[in-house]
Amino acid sequence: MIDLRSDTVTRPTPEMLNAMMQAKTGDDVFRDDPTIKELEAKAASLFGMEAALYCPSGTMTNQLAVKTHTQPGDEVIIEQTNHVYFYEAGGMAFHSGCSVRLIKGDRGRIKPQDILDNINPENDHHARTRLVSIENTANRGGGSYYTLSEMGALSETAHYTGLKIHLDGARIFNALVELNISPIEVGKHFDSVSFCLSKGLGCPVGSLLLSDEDFIKRARKYRKIFGGGMRQAGILAAAGIYALDNNIERLRDDHQRARTIGQVLSSKNFVEWIMPIDTNIIIFKCTEEMPANQFSTFLKEHDILAVDIGRNQVRMVTHLDIDDSKVDKVCSVLNQMEDRPLNITQHNAFTASNR
Ligand SMILES: *Cc1c(COP(=O)(O)O)cnc(C)c1O
């Protein structure tokens, strides 16, 4: 199978597995796991932050950030398609009792003026606006990214108005390699940063939350409350250390491969539009004659997996397990599709996964 559904589908390589086998471990709830401590210190220093917290998922690091930044009844300014709001099952309400102010952005990105326009006045009627959360790269934005100066402007605006700002950097390294900047330049703009090891970096598990000492101390307590205190998880953390040492620069190849597939797609008559391919995510809309589920069924017959993400919208993501030969195969299968008579099954166009 050529699995383009997500960059979360990667399997650890033999080299990564070897690093995991060698890991020294201990009980991390007692702060006894040297490998987790090493990963946390490494991640924090990469971004120039004081401290880090290793967690099982990016959903947990994001939700811990919201919990640690806010009090119940506070409001969070966030773009309406961002993961923290759209894909975390109402977690901000569930864990933190927060309300949200949703911004309709440009491919998942907001502007400083959006912050200024959406801060509640301080009076008895309104929720206290407390936090801005942004996403880089933006998943539903097709892997779009903020530049360093855009991040700086958002951070300056948030801080100037007394707000905290969190970066959901699940795929921040994809943005960093495109921008040719170091994580330290990003870290200095945010009160907290979350990034995933289990996406393009190729680890089986894990995300990190970064901030100052006091914040991470409080977040660690909440992690225990959330049930995320782990024991000899150094085995998993070792994969993270390996990934930070070896799998960042190669993200450029994923971006090139995504562009190659995107070029073929944009020449097809069944593609109504395709988002610009800024990093490793390809999102496009099929025409009415080629419902998304029909497109993915055709691909599946050729051992290629894509995912339907909306009304006739399809997403493909390149990653560590997609090499040039797999890209060639995908392109040749896509090229075959042109010759195929379109089989119009309109009534079939909307399945549950296709909303
Ligand atoms: C994947 C992802 C997360 C975290 O997802 P988990 O599956 O919980 O690790 C957070 N934000 C964005 C933008 C993501 O794409």
The ligand as an SDF file (V2000), in Angstrom:
LIG
                    3D

 15 15  0  0  0  0  0  0  0  0999 V2000
   -1.9410   16.0040   14.2380 C   0  0  0  0  0  0  0  0  0  0  0  0
   -2.1200   17.3630   14.7490 C   0  0  0  0  0  0  0  0  0  0  0  0
   -2.1810   17.6120   16.1300 C   0  0  0  0  0  0  0  0  0  0  0  0
   -2.0780   16.5420   17.1870 C   0  0  0  0  0  0  0  0  0  0  0  0
   -2.6190   15.3530   16.8540 O   0  0  0  0  0  0  0  0  0  0  0  0
   -2.4760   14.0200   17.7370 P   0  0  0  0  0  0  0  0  0  0  0  0
   -3.0060   13.0080   16.7980 O   0  0  0  0  0  0  0  0  0  0  0  0
   -3.3040   14.2060   18.9370 O   0  0  0  0  0  0  0  0  0  0  0  0
   -1.0310   13.8340   18.0590 O   0  0  0  0  0  0  0  0  0  0  0  0
   -2.3080   18.9030   16.5370 C   0  0  0  0  0  0  0  0  0  0  0  0
   -2.3760   19.9070   15.6580 N   0  0  0  0  0  0  0  0  0  0  0  0
   -2.3150   19.7130   14.3350 C   0  0  0  0  0  0  0  0  0  0  0  0
   -2.3500   20.8680   13.4130 C   0  0  0  0  0  0  0  0  0  0  0  0
   -2.2010   18.4230   13.8270 C   0  0  0  0  0  0  0  0  0  0  0  0
   -2.1540   18.2350   12.5140 O   0  0  0  0  0  0  0  0  0  0  0  0
  1  2  1  0
  2  3  1  0
  2 14  2  0
  3  4  1  0
  3 10  2  0
  4  5  1  0
  5  6  1  0
  6  7  2  0
  6  8  1  0
  6  9  1  0
 10 11  1  0
 11 12  2  0
 12 13  1  0
 12 14  1  0
 14 15  1  0
M  END
$$$$
